Amino acid sequence: MFSPHTAVAARPDLPSRVGDDAGAAVVVGGGIAGVTAALVLAERGVSVELLEAAPALGGRLGTWPRTLPDGTPVTVEHGYHGFFRQYYTLRAILRRIDPDLAFLHDVGGYPIEGRDPAWEPEDFTDLPRVPLANLAALVWKSPSFRLRDLRKVDAREALEMLRYDPVATFARHDHRTTAELLDALGFSERGRAMLFEVFAHSFFNTEQRYSAAEFLAMCHFYFTGNPEGLGMDAPRDHYATTLWEPLGRLLEKHGATVTTGARATVVVNGPGGWSVGVDGGPTRTARHLVVATDVPGTRGLLGASPGFATTAPRLAAQVDRLPGGEPYVVARLYCRGDVAAHRAAFTGVTRERVLDSVTLFHRLESESAAWARGAAGSVIELHSYACPHDAGLDDLVAAMRTELVALWPEFADVEVLDTDAHRYTNAPGFDPGFHPHRPGVVTDARGLRLAGDWVASDVPSALMERAAVTGVLAANDVLREEGAAPEPIASIAPRGVLAGRTRT
């Protein structure tokens, strides 16, 4: 039986809770990173306030109400997120609200599809869980790997996926783009499109500006070093009900103050600690500060803070250079009629100009399922992970719908009754050459920590898991300063199965 690697261990020689004289903390940002940091601190006795600019917790897993044209109130989410089983830190946080994680259920198979009729779908969900065995099974079963194609693959480049090392891989590959790496690998056009390009897009980056080292790190985390398989879970109901309302109640149960609709505008370090200015509200002051906002929010907050470049010159320079990811679009369609019954609840899409994935929420989520039953319809989300920069929202949504018809012809007969669509620019970027400059959790500003899916961490992680990991690490640094034991963190193995082997 697999035992997760211990990235951060508990310290039995230290108290589990802080002392009565511990300093207070302010956490800015109410997504996964901020809620995780605030919850760990509150559990350990730290007086903590969580500030969230939006009306409710959630960040990029947020929700909001919408009234459909027929008068039905519904809940709309920011977009589909897959809860992979190697997200050990995130799942440990979620077990605080449901020890059995019964609010999650298996998505089932999630194919990758392309429009080319010669490209049959890929599906990775029934592979062995053991690294190397999973790779062998993929090569054996995948239509993308034929003997004539494998003869053209550069084995030396391909083995870099198994040689992942958090130091050596970035030294060797961070200067390259993923496109350059894929060119060097020599996979067939089908294999490149179905296995690799769609994977790069899922991190809100195109292969032309995505660091090859970051891409190899994600291959390690999700596949070659992942002992959990590629099974993916999703909540049975929308995020407000399953995640954010229970987590909010749990924070308050542990004594934390949760303040929504509170946009932090400035942070200043002074004799009393960190002062946080809040739009329309009183200034908060605390010894410890965790900034857990997205890239634009962090850049805006620190950039607007007078004297910050003097207080933390290294962090100020790093944040000023932070790359953002590609713009992306999420469109929730409420429809009369449905797509074919055999369509998967989640499908990745490759080689379309705009469309990157399709999620059938009425086959995943109870509220959407109830609405679809009553309306004889469906709730379909179209997602463009890396959309063209120069197109308007309406044109992008129209393009996604057109591309879906080309992929699934029956969608032409589905009547769209209502559309909730948004274009976002808040995903992190992982540009080539930036890794040495990416800020980590601990900064050169005493008492200020960072958390989020864009923050550097030695613990293998990405997306929601990176947010949770850095949230715990930020809390742990506060606990260290206050003399309390850290919150344990489990992870997959930090290095690939062939790391350290001689390169041929």
Disulfide bonds with the S-S distance in Angstrom:
none
